[in-house]
Amino acid sequence: MEIEQITSKMREDILAASLDGLIFNDFQKQLPKLRETSLYRIFKAMPKGRLMHAHIEATFNVRDMLSLAIANGGVYVFLDDETPEFRHCQLAHRGWFEDGVIPDGWASLNMALANDPLMKEKLFSMCTSGTGDIDENIWPKFEAIFDRYKAVNNCKPIFMKLYTKVFMDMAAEGLMGVDLRFISQTIFEENGRRLTPDEYVDTVKEIEAEVRKSFPGFHINLIYSYYKGVPAETVPERLAHARHLQEKYPDVFIGYDMVGGEDCGKDLLYYTPVLRDAGVPIIMHAGETVNPDNRNIEYALDLGVRRLGHGLNLYRYPELEARVKADGVMLEVCPLSNQLLGYVPDLRLHPAAGYIKRGLNVTINSDDCAIFDTAYITDDLLLAYLCWDLSIADIKRCLKNSLCGDPAMEEIFEASWAEFESSL
């Protein structure tokens, strides 16, 4: 029996058993059951191409991060109520504090765990997000989660152990590589020394070299990112950093992005004068909104972008969709993220289903799998198959799109795919 017949029957059975519609309205909550199905096992074994849209600051397993923080012994937790400076349940390695002085309100993580047996689960809950968190304040709550763990992840010994496992797990999930957005934050040593941006890239390359001992073809690209909402006059300095990194690391550095809420009050037109002559490829978040008045996709296309992060509201502008299709601009679609940030309550109505069927250059991605407690890509692929009435051929086309027409990578992918199909 061919793969289309096998998986189609499995899909029918899953949907028939899910009459409550929760698969469409709260996919994240259904994942524990779905991961026990034969269909999920097929999708997990599927060759995956590259993950094109992920943020290194939110691409890991939170439980792995907590285990490393506990094992390190130098991590503290803020137990007081939230202040302008610190988040409740924020974690930080002592090297993050100025001169190593621990402020009031912070306690040793291991001591806090000893005093409260529920503390680990509370920390996990505070560092993840689900549909129950969706309201008009979802973006501030979402961004607060990054603050809760970044001063642990960026401690170099923890960073290296955590992301070695991340990339090993990505490769084991069938990915050939990943393009990672990274904010220009600095990794620090346990003694508090801040690494330079160059040392940041060197550290990622060191981790990649270790991973390639087990998965020789796995490759990491980096996309320098800065925040939407900042004053335009602060952007040129960041672009200068990006140009330097591109010149020094042409095998790793591939572009510049501006991340954050699309409706922050400053659209891409505001940044166009400084981005027009960026000197580096622009790979831009645009259209991560359902706001009919948000025209960031148009402004991004006018900057010559070849990739759009999300592109969720493209359907509102048929003339722009025709332009995106004609130019082969890649759409980095992140379906679970879109639901968990409140943009698509019913996944059957996600516009990417139409983008795929109309032949746009779509890739499927996970965005912030740490915060959403999801797989690196398998969960989003399964979502697309179950909720969008796609064929396996459609899924395969999205995966191949991530290879950007590279003949060598496509040859490896096709060989892996043939082996995958023959194993069913």
C-alpha positions, 0 to 999 in steps of 0.5 A: 500500500502506498504512503498516501493510502496508508496515511490518509486512512490513519488521518480519517481514523484520528479525525473520526475519533476527535468529534470535539474539534479540539484538534483544530481548536487546541492542537497543543493539548492533543499532542500527547495523544497524537504522539501515541499514534502510528501516524505520528510515528510515520511523521517523526521518521519522515526526512525533514529538510531544513528548519527555516524559522526558529529562534535560538533563544526559544529552541530547546526543551525546557525540561532539559534546560531546567535539568542543566540549571539544577546540575550547574549549582550556580543558578538562582531564582527570583521568588518575589513579586514581579518588579520593573527589573525582574520577573517572578520565577526568573532564572539567572546564573550568578555570572549574570549579576554585576560583580556576582552580587546576588540582589534581594529577592533571589534564592539558590535554585537548588535551595528553592527546589528543596523547600518546595517540591512543586517548584520545578513544575511551577518553573516549567509552567512559567516558562511555557505557554498554551491556549489558556494564556491567550488574551489581549496581553498575550505578547507581553506575557510571551516576551516575559518568558524569554526574560525568565530563562535567558540569563541561564541559557546564555551561561556558556557551559549551560549553553554548550550542553543545551544546544549540543543536545538541541542540534543532536535531537534536531538531526535525530528528528530528520532535519538536515540543518536549521536557520536560527534567528539570534538576538545580539545578546551576549553569552557569558562565562561563569565568572561573568565575562561577556563573550563578543559577537564573534565569540558567540558565532565561534561557540555555535560553530564549535557545537556544530562541529561536535554534532557533525561527528554523529550527523556529518551533513547537519549545518547551522545558519545564523540570522542576526535579529533586532527588535521592531519598536526600537528607534530607527537611529539604533538600527545602523549600528546593528547592521554594521555588526551584521555586515561584519559577521557576514564578512567573517563568517560567510559559511554561517551568517545569512541575513538580518531580521527584525522580530517582535509583535507586528503591531508594535506601533512601528511598521517596516516603512518606518525602518525602510530608510535604514534598511534599504542599503543594509549591505546584508540580505534582509530576511524579514518577519512580516505579516504575523498578524490578522490586522487588515491594515498591517502592510509589512509584507508589502514593505518587506517585498519592496526591500527585496526580501526573498523570505517572509517570516510567517506571512500570515495576513498575505491572503488579504492582499491578492496583488501581493500574493501574486507577486510573492508567487511570481518571485518565488519568495519563501513563506516561513509558515509557523502554524502552531505558533500562530494558534498559540499567539491567538491569531488562528483559533481554528486551524482549518482556517489557517491561510497557509493551507490555501498558500500551499494549494495555490503553489506558493513557496511554503515551508513549515516551521515551529518558531518557538518550540521551547515556549510551546513545548513542541517538537522541532518540526514534526508537530507542525507537519502533522498539524498541517496534514491533519488540519489542512486536507493536504496530501503527503506530496504536499508535505514533501513539497514544503520540505523540499522547499526548505532546501532552496533548490540546492541540488546536492541537498535535494539528492540526499533528501530524495534518497532518504525519502525513498528509503523512508517510503520503502520502510513503511 
